[in-house]
Amino acid sequence: MAGLKVQTAQTDYVNSLAEIKSWLKVDGSDDDTVLGSIRIASDQWAQNYTGRTLTTQTYELFLDTVYDLENLIDEGIYTGIDVQLPKRNIVLPRSPVASISHVKYYDEDDTATTWATSNYRLDNASLPAKFTLKKGISYPTGLRQVNGFEIKYVAGYGASANVPQQIKQACLMYSAYLNEHRGDLVDGKSIDAPILAKQLLEPYRVKRMSTNPYQGEVRNRGIY
């Protein structure tokens, strides 16, 4: 098993309060508190829908074990030559990933050891991003049974100005939806998010077939 913790929370959001008020054509400040909450909610909705981090956050990914990364489990439908490679990668949730701050492993006495950066590299050209071992390097042994391996990394596009415009636009639409439907129901059911907002986010959704969000890639072959 594995777990992801927010080590340093975001301090910026996709849209500023001024951008939301301009989109809603709100001039006064009476609703600033409510619109501030809507600003955060729309940002979190877009993150959950896409599986991405939007503005900068720092995460700590904890793995109970790294040994199961060597298990080769077939998944999907394949064609062509079957080439199996060691499963050496660890998926880093919530792309895009900017950098890895440190990697630590813990023994049964809870003693932490920082792993040298010469042992691994970040593959942030892939989606989702991956933690990969360098050639000839093996994972450390003697880990404690729970949360024995830790990867701390920084994710997100940076400041709100760097977030893709389609995501910013989708959040503005969702903000309008939340403002207009403050707990409203239609036929006893909650109203769904605007379809157009979802369509704008669709190209940015991170989709994986694996049921394990932290599992590495097994092989190099055609997947359909």
N, C-alpha and C positions, 0 to 999 in steps of 0.2 A: 504494500500500500504506500501511498504518498500523500503529502499535504502541501498546500501553498498558502503562505502567510504574506500579508502586506506588511513590509518592514517600515517603509516610509510612504505614507499616503499622498495622493495627489493634492496639490495646492492650487491648481488651475483646472478649469473645466472647458469643455468644447466651445461653449459660447459664453460671452460676458453677459452680465445683467443688462447692460445697455443695448447689446445686440438683440436680446430677447424682447426688451421693451419696444425697440424700434420695429421688430417684426410684428409684434402684437398691436402696434400703434397706441401704446400706453405712454401718456405724458407725465402723469403725476407719480408720486412716490408712495401712495397709500397701500399698494399691493406689493411693495418691494420684498417684504418677508416671504409672502407666498410665492412670488416669482423666483426668489432665491432658492426655495426648496424645489421648485419645478426645474430650475437650472441644473441642480444636482441630479434630480431624478431622471431627466432626459439623457444626461451624460451616462449614468449607470445603465439605463435601458440600452443605449447604443453599444456599450461595452459588453453587456450580457448577450445581446443579439449577435454581435459580430465575433465574440470571443477574443477581442483585441483589447489592448491598453491604449488609451487615446492620449492623454497628457501624462507626463513623467510620473512613474511610481517605481518603488524598489520592492522586489519580492524576495522571499526566502522559500526555496523549494526543498522539502525534506523527503528523502526516500528511506524506507525501512531497510531495503537491500538493493544492491546493484548487481547481485549475482544472477538474478532472473533475466538480466539483459542479454545473457548468452543463450537463452532458450529460443529456439527457432519455431515460430508458430505461423503456419500458413494462414493467409487472410486474403479474401477477394478472389478474382478470376484472373488467371495469368496465361500469357501466350509466349511462345518462343523458348529459348534456352533457359533452363532453370538454374540460376546461379545463386547459391546461398552464401551470404557473408555473415561474419559474426555481428551480433546485435550490440553495437558499441555506443549508440547514440542515446541521449536522453532528451526528450522533447521538453522545451521550455514553454509553458503555457503563457497565453496573453501576449503574443507578438504585437508589434515589432519589438525586438530586443536590441538595446543599444550597446550594452556591455555586461560582462560578468565581473562582479566586484570581488568575490572570493569563492573558493570551494573549501569546505572543511569536512572532516570525518571524525566520528566520535567512537571511542572504545567503550567497553562495558563499565568503566569507571567514570564515564562522562567526560573524559579528557578530550579536548578538541585539538586536532592537528590541521593546520592550514596546508592544503595541497599546492604544490608549486604550479605556477602558470605554465611552465614548460611541459606539463603533462597533458594539456587539453587546449582546445580552441573553440571559439564560438562560430557556428554557422548561422549567420543571420540573413544570408541570401535565400535560404529555404523558408517556407511557410508551412507549419510553424517553425520557429527557430530551434536549433538543436545544439546541445552540448556534446562535443565529440572528443574522443581520445586521440592523441597523436600516435603515429605509427610506433608499434613496439611497446606501448604503455598499457598496463593492466590496472584495473580498479583496485583500491586498497582493500586489505583483508582485515579480519578481526573487528568488524563493526558491531556496535551494540544492536540489540534486536529491534529497537524502535528509533526511527529518525536518525539513523546512523550516518547518512550522507546528506550534506547541505550544499546547495548552490544558491548564492545570493547574486541577483542580477537586476539591472535597470531596464525598464521597458517603457514604451510609449513613443509618440512622435516628437515629444518635446513640449514646447509651449503650445497654447491653443492655436496660434497663428500657423503652426506647422501641420495641423490636422487637415486631412483632405477635405475639400470644400463640400463634396457630396455628403460626408458624415456630418459636417456642421449644418448643412441644410436639412438633413433628416432630423437632427436634434431640434432645430427651430420648429419644424412641423409637429414634432411630438410635444414640444413645449406648448404650442397652440392647442393641441388636443387636450393636454392635461389642464390647461387654463379654462377651456370651454366646457369640459366635462369633469367637474369637481365632484366625483362620486356618482355621476349620473348612471342610470341603468336604462336599457331598452328591453322591454318584455322580460324584465327581471334578470337580465344578463348584462354584464359589464361590456362596454364598447371596446372593440379592438383598436389597436394602434392604426394610424392611417396607412393604407396600402402603399401609397407613393413613398412614404418615409421608409418602409421596409424595402421597397425596390431600390431606393438609393443606397441602402446599406448592403444589399445582396452581394455585390462584387467584393465586399470586404469581409464576408463571413469566412471564418477559418473552419473547415470541415475535415474530419478525419473519420475513418471507418473503425478504428480501434476503440474498444470499450475502456481501455486504459489511457487516460489523457497524457500520461508521462512516458509511455512506451516508446522505445526507439524504432528505427527503421531496420528491417530484417535483411532486405535483399535488393538487388538492382535488376529489375526486369519490368516488362510492360504491364501496367495495371489498367484495367478497363472497367 
